[in-house]
Amino acid sequence: MTDTTATVTSPTAGTSALVALDIDGTLLGTDMTVPAVTVQAVKEVRRSGHHVVLASGRSLVGVLPVARQLGIDQGWVVASNGAVVARVGRALPGGYRLEKVHSFDVEPVVRLARAAIPTVQVGVEEIGWGYRVNRLFERGLVNGQQRRVSDTELWNVPAARVILRADGVLALREPLRALGVTPSPAGPDWVDVTPRCLSKATALERVRERIGVDPGSTVAVGDGVNDLEMLAWAARGVAMGHAPADVIDAAGEVTGTVEEHGVVAVLRTLR
């Protein structure tokens, strides 16, 4: 395990790197804003010719404002734990274009969750807008707007991501996998559900191939269980200092915590 306060090997001089950054707990702290020092570090990395790609469990409507805070007005973003890949561009309608969306049949997931935990809170993502929900989520828990609907309206069209929230919901991970979907814990009472065999890593590999970055010039920084595949995918995977033990163990390096601006220490090695 390497501490990023030491000298760290960067991608080969003269080559462009793909730098994948998680959002919550990596770029954003508890105040939900990107510190000025982080904004500056991202700008300098991009000015050096590297590709900064936000990779988040958030929906696209939650990723785009962070991209704007960072000054990323041209490039790529990965949302919904890899189910959504979008191009960001000043000239594009709404500032983005969907490049790839993976979706799945929501009905079996909702039926399973409701049968196991009748009080489960369900949110079905509507890309670029918000969520259809069976019960409104408290302010700040989801991005975008919410529309309360019946169970049948939750599953009337395929979706890229479903949120399941309830005490004991983590016990549903194996039954959900048996349905052929990917459950990703996002807290003690929260599971994100996406299509089979998807992760931030699968989406980032798609982006890497599109922009022509060498696999050895990939960097990823994250702090959550949903970052495990991304950290393993990157040639240089870095865990934030406050990450859970299994995330730290899976990473090649550890940087400072979000309060210590750990991501900035990593970005400064890429100039």
C-alpha positions as CSV (number, residue, x, y, z in Angstrom):
1,M,0.0,0.0,0.0
2,T,1.4,3.4,-1.0
3,D,0.7,6.7,0.6
4,T,0.2,9.4,-2.0
5,T,2.2,11.8,0.2
6,A,5.2,10.0,-1.2
7,T,6.6,10.2,-4.7
8,V,4.2,8.4,-7.1
9,T,4.7,7.3,-10.6
10,S,2.4,9.2,-13.0
11,P,1.4,8.1,-16.5
12,T,4.2,8.2,-19.0
13,A,5.3,11.7,-19.8
14,G,3.6,13.1,-22.9
15,T,0.6,10.7,-22.7
16,S,-2.9,11.6,-21.7
17,A,-4.4,9.8,-18.7
18,L,-8.1,8.9,-18.0
19,V,-8.7,10.1,-14.5
20,A,-11.9,8.6,-13.0
21,L,-13.2,10.4,-9.9
22,D,-16.0,9.3,-7.6
23,I,-18.1,12.2,-6.3
24,D,-19.7,11.7,-2.9
25,G,-17.0,11.2,-0.3
26,T,-14.2,11.9,-2.8
27,L,-14.9,15.3,-4.4
28,L,-17.8,16.3,-2.1
29,G,-17.8,16.3,1.7
30,T,-20.7,16.6,4.1
31,D,-21.4,20.1,2.9
32,M,-22.1,18.8,-0.6
33,T,-19.9,21.4,-2.3
34,V,-16.6,21.0,-4.2
35,P,-13.8,22.9,-2.4
36,A,-12.0,25.6,-4.4
37,V,-8.7,23.7,-4.1
38,T,-10.2,20.7,-5.7
39,V,-11.7,22.7,-8.6
40,Q,-8.3,24.2,-9.2
41,A,-6.6,20.9,-9.2
42,V,-9.1,19.4,-11.7
43,K,-8.6,22.4,-14.0
44,E,-4.9,22.0,-13.9
45,V,-5.0,18.3,-14.7
46,R,-7.4,18.9,-17.6
47,R,-5.2,21.8,-18.8
48,S,-2.3,19.3,-18.9
49,G,-4.2,17.2,-21.4
50,H,-5.7,14.5,-19.2
51,H,-9.3,13.4,-19.3
52,V,-11.2,13.8,-16.0
53,V,-14.3,11.6,-16.0
54,L,-16.7,11.7,-13.1
55,A,-17.9,8.2,-12.2
56,S,-20.8,8.1,-9.7
57,G,-23.6,6.1,-8.3
58,R,-25.6,9.3,-8.6
59,S,-28.2,9.7,-11.4
60,L,-27.1,11.9,-14.3
61,V,-29.2,14.8,-13.0
62,G,-27.0,14.7,-9.9
63,V,-23.7,14.3,-11.7
64,L,-24.0,17.2,-14.2
65,P,-24.1,20.0,-11.6
66,V,-20.8,18.7,-10.1
67,A,-19.3,18.6,-13.6
68,R,-20.3,22.3,-13.9
69,Q,-18.8,23.1,-10.6
70,L,-15.5,21.6,-11.8
71,G,-15.5,23.4,-15.1
72,I,-16.0,20.2,-17.0
73,D,-17.9,21.5,-20.1
74,Q,-16.5,19.0,-22.6
75,G,-15.9,15.3,-21.9
76,W,-17.5,12.3,-20.5
77,V,-19.4,11.3,-17.3
78,V,-20.5,7.9,-15.9
79,A,-23.7,7.9,-13.8
80,S,-25.9,5.3,-12.1
81,N,-23.0,3.0,-11.2
82,G,-22.2,2.5,-14.8
83,A,-25.7,2.1,-16.3
84,V,-25.5,5.5,-17.9
85,V,-22.6,7.0,-20.0
86,A,-23.0,10.5,-21.4
87,R,-21.0,13.1,-23.3
88,V,-20.8,16.6,-21.9
89,G,-20.6,19.5,-24.3
90,R,-21.4,23.2,-24.4
91,A,-23.1,22.9,-27.8
92,L,-25.3,19.9,-26.9
93,P,-29.0,20.4,-26.0
94,G,-29.2,20.5,-22.2
95,G,-25.4,20.3,-22.1
96,Y,-25.2,16.5,-22.6
97,R,-25.9,13.6,-24.9
98,L,-26.6,10.1,-23.8
99,E,-24.0,7.7,-25.3
100,K,-25.1,4.4,-23.7
101,V,-27.9,3.5,-21.4
102,H,-28.4,0.0,-19.9
103,S,-31.9,-0.8,-18.6
104,F,-33.8,-3.7,-17.1
105,D,-37.3,-4.9,-16.2
106,V,-38.1,-3.2,-12.8
107,E,-41.1,-5.3,-11.9
108,P,-39.4,-8.4,-10.5
109,V,-37.1,-6.2,-8.4
110,V,-40.0,-4.2,-6.9
111,R,-42.1,-7.3,-6.3
112,L,-39.3,-9.1,-4.5
113,A,-38.4,-6.0,-2.3
114,R,-42.1,-5.3,-1.4
115,A,-42.8,-8.9,-0.6
116,A,-39.7,-9.1,1.7
117,I,-40.0,-5.7,3.2
118,P,-43.5,-4.2,2.7
119,T,-42.3,-0.7,4.0
120,V,-39.4,-0.5,1.5
121,Q,-38.9,2.8,-0.1
122,V,-38.5,2.6,-3.9
123,G,-37.1,5.1,-6.4
124,V,-37.0,4.4,-10.1
125,E,-34.7,6.6,-12.0
126,E,-35.9,8.8,-14.9
127,I,-32.7,9.9,-16.7
128,G,-32.2,13.6,-16.7
129,W,-35.3,14.3,-14.6
130,G,-35.4,12.5,-11.3
131,Y,-37.4,9.5,-9.9
132,R,-40.7,7.8,-9.8
133,V,-41.2,6.8,-6.2
134,N,-43.7,4.9,-4.0
135,R,-43.0,7.3,-1.2
136,L,-41.2,10.6,-1.3
137,F,-37.5,10.6,-0.2
138,E,-36.4,13.2,2.3
139,R,-34.8,16.4,0.9
140,G,-31.2,15.9,-0.2
141,L,-31.3,12.1,-0.4
142,V,-31.9,11.9,-4.2
143,N,-31.1,14.3,-7.0
144,G,-33.7,15.8,-9.3
145,Q,-37.5,15.8,-8.9
146,Q,-39.8,13.1,-7.5
147,R,-43.2,11.9,-8.6
148,R,-45.2,9.6,-6.3
149,V,-46.8,6.7,-8.3
150,S,-48.4,3.3,-7.8
151,D,-46.4,0.1,-7.9
152,T,-47.5,-0.6,-11.4
153,E,-46.3,2.8,-12.6
154,L,-43.0,2.1,-11.0
155,W,-42.4,-0.8,-13.4
156,N,-44.3,0.2,-16.5
157,V,-41.1,1.0,-18.4
158,P,-37.5,-0.4,-18.1
159,A,-35.1,1.7,-16.0
160,A,-31.3,2.1,-15.6
161,R,-31.4,2.1,-11.8
162,V,-33.7,1.5,-8.9
163,I,-33.1,2.6,-5.3
164,L,-34.3,0.3,-2.5
165,R,-34.2,1.9,1.0
166,A,-35.2,0.2,4.3
167,D,-33.8,-1.3,7.4
168,G,-32.6,-4.8,6.5
169,V,-32.5,-4.1,2.8
170,L,-28.9,-5.4,2.5
171,A,-30.2,-8.9,3.1
172,L,-31.8,-8.7,-0.3
173,R,-28.6,-8.6,-2.2
174,E,-28.4,-12.3,-2.9
175,P,-32.1,-12.7,-3.9
176,L,-31.6,-9.7,-6.2
177,R,-28.6,-11.2,-7.8
178,A,-30.6,-14.3,-8.5
179,L,-33.0,-12.1,-10.6
180,G,-30.0,-11.3,-12.8
181,V,-29.4,-7.7,-11.6
182,T,-26.5,-5.9,-9.9
183,P,-27.2,-4.8,-6.3
184,S,-24.7,-2.2,-4.9
185,P,-24.9,-1.2,-1.2
186,A,-24.8,2.6,-0.8
187,G,-25.3,2.7,3.0
188,P,-26.7,0.5,5.8
189,D,-30.3,0.9,4.6
190,W,-29.8,1.5,0.9
191,V,-29.2,-0.6,-2.2
192,D,-28.8,0.6,-5.8
193,V,-30.0,-1.9,-8.4
194,T,-28.7,-1.8,-12.0
195,P,-28.6,-4.3,-14.9
196,R,-26.5,-7.5,-14.8
197,C,-22.7,-7.3,-14.8
198,L,-22.5,-3.5,-14.7
199,S,-20.2,-1.3,-12.7
200,K,-18.4,2.0,-12.9
201,A,-15.5,-0.1,-14.4
202,T,-17.5,-1.4,-17.3
203,A,-18.6,2.1,-18.3
204,L,-15.1,3.5,-17.9
205,E,-13.7,0.9,-20.1
206,R,-16.1,1.9,-22.8
207,V,-15.0,5.5,-22.4
208,R,-11.3,4.6,-22.4
209,E,-11.7,2.8,-25.7
210,R,-13.6,5.7,-27.2
211,I,-11.1,8.3,-26.3
212,G,-8.1,6.1,-27.0
213,V,-6.3,6.2,-23.7
214,D,-3.8,3.4,-23.0
215,P,-4.9,1.0,-20.3
216,G,-1.7,1.7,-18.4
217,S,-2.6,5.4,-18.2
218,T,-5.8,5.0,-16.2
219,V,-6.2,6.4,-12.7
220,A,-9.2,6.1,-10.3
221,V,-10.0,7.6,-6.9
222,G,-12.9,6.5,-4.8
223,D,-14.1,5.7,-1.3
224,G,-17.1,3.3,-1.5
225,V,-18.0,-0.3,-2.1
226,N,-19.3,0.6,-5.5
227,D,-15.8,1.8,-6.4
228,L,-14.2,-1.6,-5.9
229,E,-14.4,-2.6,-9.5
230,M,-13.2,0.8,-10.7
231,L,-10.2,0.7,-8.4
232,A,-9.3,-2.8,-9.7
233,W,-9.8,-1.6,-13.4
234,A,-7.5,1.3,-13.1
235,A,-3.7,0.9,-13.6
236,R,-3.5,3.2,-10.6
237,G,-6.4,2.8,-8.1
238,V,-6.4,5.1,-5.1
239,A,-8.7,4.8,-2.0
240,M,-9.6,7.8,0.1
241,G,-8.3,7.7,3.6
242,H,-11.7,7.4,5.2
243,A,-12.8,4.5,2.9
244,P,-13.9,1.2,4.5
245,A,-11.2,-1.4,5.1
246,D,-12.2,-3.6,2.1
247,V,-11.9,-0.6,-0.2
248,I,-8.5,0.3,1.2
249,D,-7.3,-3.2,0.9
250,A,-8.4,-3.4,-2.7
251,A,-6.6,-0.2,-3.7
252,G,-3.0,0.1,-4.8
253,E,-2.6,3.4,-2.9
254,V,-4.3,5.4,-0.1
255,T,-4.5,9.1,0.0
256,G,-5.9,11.5,2.6
257,T,-9.5,11.8,3.7
258,V,-12.1,14.0,2.0
259,E,-11.6,16.6,4.7
260,E,-7.8,16.5,4.0
261,H,-8.5,17.0,0.2
262,G,-7.0,13.6,-0.5
263,V,-8.1,13.7,-4.1
264,V,-6.1,16.9,-4.6
265,A,-2.9,15.1,-3.5
266,V,-3.5,12.5,-6.2
267,L,-4.3,15.1,-8.9
268,R,-1.1,17.0,-8.2
269,T,1.0,14.0,-9.1
270,L,-0.5,14.1,-12.6
271,R,0.6,17.6,-13.7
